[in-house]
Each structure stands twice: as C-alpha cells, then as structure tokens.
C-alpha cells in the first residue's frame, strides 16, 4: 500500500532563484539628465491668509543671496535665507510664489523644469 506524505503549508519551503529575473529600469528616473538633484518648492501656511514659500535643494555653487535679492525685486515680496543643519540653505519668500519661482528659475536658467518639484495644491 502506497501512502503519500502530506505536508502542511508551514512545512513547505519555497525556493526562488533570483538570477533569472531581468533587471527592470525605473520609469520615474530620468537617465538622460546628468544632474539628479531636485529643487523642492513648498508653501507653508502661517496664520489666517498669510503663507511662506520655501525653496530648498539649490546647488551649492549658486549665489543664493543674489537669487533671493532678484526674487524679492521681481515679485515685490519680502524674503530671506535661513541655514538648516540638515537641509542646508533654505530660501523663504512671503506669499504663495510657487509658480512664479518655477518660471523665474526656468527663464533665468538656474535649473531645468524637470528638476523642480512643487509640493502642495
């Protein structure tokens, strides 16, 4: 008489050979661009209708103080540069200037449009 051995699911071991998988490329990475750093533009709500636009991730070789001065004159708003130990220099402008900053950076060739990430609404 033949009695097959019955294994429970717990006792079964599944062995996968990962050598046969094809390395898939990430569709969200841009292989054509050499500079992979992103510039993050955010709006932070203060109180009531007041808000601040923050820009972080600008390259170290840029003169951020001159960029801040040009942005302040162009958009007629107040602004400053604050230093964060983890994030580096952060540019702050009063008001919701997210789209204006993106257009300014692209027009003045500070960065490419695909390097800019706008957060929020």
C-alpha positions in Angstrom: 0.0 0.0 0.0 1.3 3.4 -1.0 0.6 6.3 1.3 1.7 9.8 0.1 3.2 12.1 2.7 1.1 15.1 3.3 3.0 18.4 4.0 1.3 21.3 5.6 1.8 24.8 4.2 4.0 25.7 7.1 6.5 22.8 6.3 6.8 23.6 2.6 9.7 25.8 1.6 9.5 27.9 -1.5 12.8 28.5 -3.1 13.1 31.3 -5.7 16.1 31.7 -8.0 16.5 35.5 -8.4 19.2 35.1 -11.0 16.7 34.6 -13.8 14.9 37.9 -13.1 15.5 40.7 -15.6 16.7 44.0 -14.1 13.9 46.4 -14.9 14.6 50.1 -15.2 12.8 52.6 -13.1 10.4 54.6 -15.3 10.5 57.5 -12.9 14.2 58.1 -13.2 15.5 60.3 -15.9 18.6 58.7 -17.3 19.2 61.5 -19.8 19.8 64.2 -17.2 23.2 64.2 -15.6 22.1 66.2 -12.5 19.7 64.2 -10.4 19.2 66.8 -7.7 15.8 68.2 -7.2 14.7 71.7 -6.1 11.7 71.5 -3.8 9.3 74.4 -3.6 6.7 74.4 -0.8 4.1 76.7 0.6 3.7 76.7 4.4 0.5 78.3 5.9 1.2 80.7 8.7 -1.9 82.2 10.3 -5.1 83.2 8.5 -4.3 84.1 4.9 -0.6 84.5 5.4 1.8 82.0 3.9 5.5 81.5 3.2 7.1 79.9 0.2 10.2 77.9 0.9 12.8 76.7 -1.7 15.4 74.0 -0.8 17.8 71.9 -2.8 19.6 74.7 -4.7 23.1 73.8 -5.8 26.0 74.9 -3.6 27.8 76.8 -6.4 24.8 79.2 -6.8 24.9 82.6 -5.0 21.6 82.2 -3.1 21.7 85.7 -1.7 21.8 87.2 -5.2 19.0 84.9 -6.2 16.9 85.9 -3.2 17.5 89.6 -3.9 16.4 89.2 -7.6 13.3 87.2 -6.5 12.4 89.9 -3.9 12.7 92.7 -6.5 10.9 90.7 -9.3 7.9 89.6 -7.2 7.8 92.6 -4.8 7.8 90.5 -1.7 10.0 90.0 1.4 12.4 87.1 1.7 15.5 85.7 3.5 17.9 82.8 3.5 17.9 80.6 6.6 20.5 77.9 7.3 19.4 74.5 8.4 22.0 72.0 9.6 20.3 69.0 7.8 18.8 70.6 4.8 21.3 73.4 4.1 20.3 76.8 2.9 16.6 77.4 2.6 15.2 80.4 0.7 12.0 81.8 2.2 9.6 84.3 0.4 6.4 85.8 1.7 3.2 84.8 -0.1 2.4 82.0 -2.4 5.1 82.3 -5.0 5.4 78.7 -6.2 4.6 79.1 -9.8 6.4 82.4 -10.0 9.6 80.9 -8.7 9.4 77.9 -11.1 9.0 80.3 -14.1 11.9 82.5 -12.8 14.3 79.6 -12.4 13.5 78.2 -15.9 13.7 81.7 -17.5 17.0 82.6 -15.8 18.4 79.1 -16.5 19.0 78.4 -12.8 17.8 74.8 -13.4 15.7 72.7 -15.8 12.0 72.4 -15.4 12.2 68.7 -14.7 14.4 69.3 -11.7 11.7 71.4 -9.9 9.2 69.7 -7.6 6.3 71.8 -6.5 4.6 70.5 -3.3 1.0 71.3 -2.3 -2.1 72.4 -4.1 
